[in-house]
C-alpha cells in the first residue's frame, strides 16, 4: 500500500470497460461542509457504454439530463433515481463519447443510494471535476483486489443482450463463495470481446 494519490485525467479518459474494474479498490473521498473528509473504498462498479448500450441513459441521445455524460472523462455524473436515491458515476472516455462507471458500493455501504446518502452526495455535485474538486474525488493507494463480473442490476428496460452482459464488477471480498474469480486482464478481455461481437452483429 502506498500514500493515497488523487486519480488524474489520464485515468478517466480511457474506455469505461477498462476504468470500471480498475476503480475497485480505489477510495471515494467526500469533503463535507464541516471540513470533515469521508473515505470509502470502492467495492462494486458497473459500466455503461455509449448510445448503443440500451441500459445506459445515453441511449436516447444527449438531453439536459445526460449532457454531463458527454463531457470529457473525469467528472461526476450524479442523478436522482426513481425520485428517491442519488447515484454517482465517474464519467470516462473522450468528450462526446457518453460512458460512465456507476459506483454501486463502497466501504460499509452496499448500495449506491445508501452510499450517496451517507456521504452527502447530491445533484449539486453533478458535473464536478473529480481531478480538481475540493468536495469530491477518488484516490489510489495501490490496493488492487480480485473481483468477479456479473450482470448489471436494475436495467430491466434494456434489451436482452445488454441486460445480460457482464459489466458489473464486484470485489471478491463482497460476494458469496462459488463464483469464478477473474483478474483485470481477463474481465476486460471478455467485456471487449462481447462488445466487438455486438458491433459486428449490428454492422451485418
N, C-alpha and C positions, 0 to 999 in steps of 0.2 A: 504494500500500500504506500502511495506517495502523497505529498501535500496536495490538497484539492486545488484544481485549476478550472476556471470557467471555460466552458466549451466555446470555441471561436466559430466564425463564419464558415471556415473550411470544413468543419464537422457537419454542419447542417446543409450545405449546398451540394449534397450528394443524393442519390436516389433513396427514397424512403425505405426500400427493401434492404438497404444497407444500414441506414440510420436507425430504424425502429429496433432491430435486435441489438444494436450496439448501445442503445440507451439503457438496456438492462444493466443494473449495477451503478449507473450514474446517480447523482444526487440532485434532486429538485430543491431549490432554495427559494424561500419567500421571506422578504424583509417586511415585517408588519409595520403599521403606522407608529407603533410604540418604539420601533427601532430593534425589536427582538427579531432574531432570524430563526426560522424553522427549516430544518433539513430532513428530507425523507429520501431514502434510497429507492430508486425505481425498480419494481419487480415485475411489471407487466405492461406491454405496449401493444398497439395494433397499427398496422399500416393501411393507409387509404391513398390510392394512387391514380389520379387523373380522372378526366371526364368519362373515360370508358369504364371506370370502376363504378358499377351500379350501387355499391354500398357507400360511395363517397358523396359528400354534399355537392361536389363539383359536377356531378352527373347532369345537373340542369344548367351548367354553364356559370359564368360569372354573374353574381347578383350582389345586392347590397350586403346580404348576409355572408356570402362566401368570398368577397373581394380580398380578404386577408389571406385566403388560401393561395391566391395568385401572386403573392409577394415573394421576393427572394427568400430562400430558406434562412431561418434564424429568428423568426418572430413567433409569438404565441397566437394561436387561433383558439379563442375561447367563446363558447356559445351556450345558450340555455337549452337543455334537453327536456322535452315534454313540459316546459314551463316550470320545472322544479329544480333540476340539477345543472350546475355549470360544469362543463367538461373542458379540459385543457389539452391542446395538441401543440406539438412543435412542428412548424411548417418546415418543409425540406425542399431540396432541389433548386432549380433555377426559376427566375421570375417568369410568370405566365405559364408555369407548368404545375398546376394545382396538385399538391400532395402533402400529407402530414402524418405524423405519428401521434396517435392518441395515447396519453398516459393513463392507463387503466388502474394501476395500483402502485403505491409507494409506501415504504415504512410499514406501519401498522394498519394503514388504511387500504382495505382490499376492494374498493370500488371507486370509480372515477368521481362520482358525486360526493362520496364520503371524504375523498382526498381534498377536493377543492373547498369543501365546507370547512374542514379542519384547518386548512392553510389560508383561508380568507381570500380565495381566488375567485374573482367575478368578471363579468364582461367589461368592467372598467379597465382591465388589463389586456383586453383583446388588441392585438397588433403590437404589443410591447416587444421591443428588440431584446431577445434573450442574451445577446452578446454584449449589451451595454447597459441594460436596465438596472436601476438601483433597487427595484422592487421584486423582480423575479428573474431567475436564471438557473442554469444547470451546470453542475461541476463534475469533474472527473478526478477520482483519487486512485485510479489504476485497478479498481476491482472489476473483474470480468467473470461473472457467474455463468455456469452452464444453464441452458434453458431448453424448453421444448416449444414446439409450434402447435397451433390448433386453429380451429375456425374462429372467426370474429363473432362477437356477441351483439345481439340486438339489432340485426340488419335483415330482418325477415322480408323487407321490401326489395332486397337485391335479387338479381336473377340467380339461377341455380349455380352457375359457375362461380360467381363472386361471393355467393353466400357460403360456399363450401371450401373456398380456397384457404389455405392455412397461413394467414397473415397475422396471427396473434402470437406473441412471443412472451413466455412466462418463465421466470426464474425457477429452476428445478426445486429450490427450497420451498416454493409456494404451492406445489402440486402434490397430489397423491401418488403413491408408487405405481409401478407397472406402466409407465409412459416411456416412449423411446426418446432417449436423450440425443440431442443434436448440437454440434458446436456451431459457431457463427458461420464458417465457410459452408458447411453442409446445408444449413437452413437457407442461407442467401442463394446458394446454387439452386435449391429446389424451387424457391419462390420465383427466381428469374426464369427457370425452365418453364414453369406454369404460365408466366406472363408471355413468354415467347410463343408458346403453344396457342394461347388465346389470340395473340396478334396475327399469327399465321392463319388461324381459323377465320378471323374477320376479313383478312385480305382475300381469302378464297370466296 
